[in-house]
Amino acid sequence: MATLTTSNANANSNQTADQLLFSRRDAARILGGISDRTVDNHTRAGHLKPTVVGSRVMYHRDELERFAKHGTSK
């Protein structure tokens, strides 16, 4: 297993800061470490709006920020 170095951590941090779309797993991590299943549940309930890219379900950074600020109320 590779060790995460400071330069790798900074590169990952910058990538996340510039990134617009996130996978379900990344969205769960960004939303405080909730489970992938919880992200799915909020998506099905209409609390989180996904963006479909090809066959992938992604979450836009703005949508994750909105959800983090306002929770299940829109």
C-alpha positions as CSV (number, residue, x, y, z in Angstrom):
1,M,0.0,0.0,0.0
2,A,1.4,3.4,-1.0
3,T,2.0,6.0,1.7
4,L,0.2,9.3,1.2
5,T,2.8,12.0,1.2
6,T,2.3,15.7,1.8
7,S,2.6,16.5,-1.9
8,N,0.0,13.8,-2.7
9,A,-2.4,15.2,-0.1
10,N,-2.0,18.7,-1.5
11,A,-2.6,17.4,-5.1
12,N,-5.8,15.5,-3.9
13,S,-7.0,18.6,-2.0
14,N,-6.5,20.8,-5.1
15,Q,-8.2,18.3,-7.3
16,T,-11.3,18.3,-5.1
17,A,-11.3,22.1,-4.9
18,D,-11.3,22.4,-8.7
19,Q,-13.6,19.4,-9.3
20,L,-17.2,20.1,-10.4
21,L,-18.8,16.6,-10.3
22,F,-18.4,13.9,-7.7
23,S,-19.3,10.2,-7.6
24,R,-21.7,8.9,-5.1
25,R,-18.9,7.7,-2.9
26,D,-17.1,11.1,-3.0
27,A,-20.4,12.8,-2.4
28,A,-20.9,10.7,0.7
29,R,-17.4,11.6,2.0
30,I,-17.9,15.3,1.3
31,L,-21.2,15.3,3.2
32,G,-19.5,14.4,6.4
33,G,-18.8,10.7,5.8
34,I,-22.4,9.5,5.4
35,S,-22.9,6.2,3.7
36,D,-23.3,5.6,0.0
37,R,-26.7,4.2,0.8
38,T,-27.7,7.4,2.6
39,V,-26.8,9.4,-0.5
40,D,-29.0,7.0,-2.5
41,N,-31.9,7.4,-0.1
42,H,-31.7,11.2,-0.3
43,T,-31.5,11.1,-4.1
44,R,-34.6,8.8,-4.3
45,A,-36.4,11.1,-1.9
46,G,-35.6,14.1,-4.1
47,H,-33.4,15.8,-1.5
48,L,-30.3,15.5,-3.6
49,K,-30.4,16.1,-7.4
50,P,-28.0,14.0,-9.4
51,T,-26.4,14.9,-12.7
52,V,-26.2,11.9,-15.1
53,V,-23.1,11.8,-17.3
54,G,-23.4,9.0,-19.7
55,S,-24.3,6.1,-17.5
56,R,-22.8,7.6,-14.4
57,V,-24.7,9.3,-11.6
58,M,-22.7,12.2,-10.4
59,Y,-23.3,15.1,-8.0
60,H,-22.5,18.7,-8.8
61,R,-20.4,20.6,-6.2
62,D,-23.2,23.3,-5.9
63,E,-25.8,20.7,-5.2
64,L,-23.6,19.1,-2.4
65,E,-23.1,22.6,-0.9
66,R,-26.8,23.3,-1.1
67,F,-27.6,20.1,0.7
68,A,-24.9,20.6,3.3
69,K,-26.4,24.0,4.1
70,H,-30.1,23.3,4.0
71,G,-30.4,19.5,4.4
72,T,-33.6,18.0,3.2
73,S,-35.5,21.3,2.9
74,K,-35.1,23.0,-0.5
